[in-house]
Amino acid sequence: MPRFVATRPDTGLLSLPWDVPLEDWPEDQLVALPRGISRHVVRFVRVNGTVYAIKEVLEHLAMHEYRLLRDLERLESPSVEPVGVITDRLDRNGEPIDSILITRHLQFSLPYRALFSSTLRPDTVNRLIDALVALIVRLHLLGFFWGDCSLSNTLFRRDAGAFAAYLVDAETGELHQDISDGQRAHDLYTAEINLFGELLDLQEGGLLDPDIDPQETVQSITDRYDALWAELTAPEEFATDEMHRLDSRIRRLNELGFDVAEIDIITDWDGSQVRIQPKVVDAGHHSRRLLRLTGLDVEENQARRLLNDLDSFAAATDQQNEDEEIVAHQWLTEIFEPVVRAVPRDLKRKLEPAEVFHEVLEHRWFLSEQAGHEVDMMEAARSYVDDVLSAKPDEKLALPTPAIPEAE
């Protein structure tokens, strides 16, 4: 019998044909989902309504990645959720088979190649690279050395016009108390090499805009990384009568989506100069605030967009001085939930609710510009569903039981 190592086991997984090599599993056992490029055999299965990714790999690599993903999960890093490892597999002839790493499929996520059915435009490439760089920075802040940074080892979710990136392959990773400059440089070098090959592959397949130069594009990774890393971690000096610069630094970090949990403040011998350095920077500033106010758990840019609409609602209803939790509940029930309810059941797998709301806001602005006056939110939502959402591809495999009642 194979051995199942897991923290939250799904007993339905035990009934799968673990005595058959993964590449030989029958199609009726699998779920058809787009897969990224991988050196290992990867398949998707659905068990008791949940979709899992299963990867066949050597036992020591499977155990290493499983434990590392569990550590990253505890640190609330943007990575896939580990489920378990299957070891001691034997085929029907008694011959050993490689072990299996099981992770939970990240809903509404896609590998980078599956995001596009036509030519990859320059702005889309830039958004993907920005998301990848932000992921690398977040992991480095946690002390994580990736060792194999690439678009192929990343999953992407739409995030209010941008993308949010998640680590999906941690096989070569290491978690340290602090990451060294050499390790950070190695990850950036690896990212450049891998991304260059991926862009050349897209170019060969006719999926890359002719205006995109792969060499020039990959050379921008380090500059983007250095700018974000410096903003988050670099020390800053100013005079004691310029203490407003401390507040400005914190506001800039908040705008980037980070909270400062700790700052070192050092004054010189005569107290005329102050030196500050952020020590602990936590990602998710806007998403944490939105979760506290509304209970909505969304990506960072989505949260920023929803909070902006919440602020506009407060101003439009003359409630700027009211308790923000009361105003947030009113916005949730009168604005957000009705828009989400306007999406028919058969279209709910197109995009997640927060992304739908963001796109309705964009569509409303477009309609208002055309009409020359402010278009009603629900009118914009109905127009968006009919004219935009219905033509989009599904980005979710299965529908959960909706928390909000369906439209009549």
Buried (B, 14 or more C-beta within 10 A) or exposed (E): EBEBBBEEEBEBBEEBEBBBBBEEBEEEEBBEBEBBBBEBBBBBBBBEEBBBBBBBBEBEBBBBBBBBBEBBBEBEBBBBBBBBBBBEBEEEEEEEBBBBBBBBBBBBBBBBBBBBEEEBBEEBBBBBBBBBBBBBBBBBBBBBBBBBBBBBBBBBBBBBBBBBBBBBBBBBBBBEEEBEEEBBEBBBEBBBEBBBBBBEBBBEEEBBBEEBEBEEBBEBBBEBBBEBBEBBBEEBEBEEEEEEBBEEBBEEBBEBBBBBEEBEEEEEEEEEBBEBBBEEBBBBBBBBBBBEBBEBEBBBBBBBBBBEBBBEBBEEEEBEEEEBEEBBBBBBEEBBBBBBBBBEEEBBBBBBBBBBBBBBBBBBEBBBEEEEEEBEBBEBBBBBBEEBBEEEEEBBBEEEEEEEEEEE
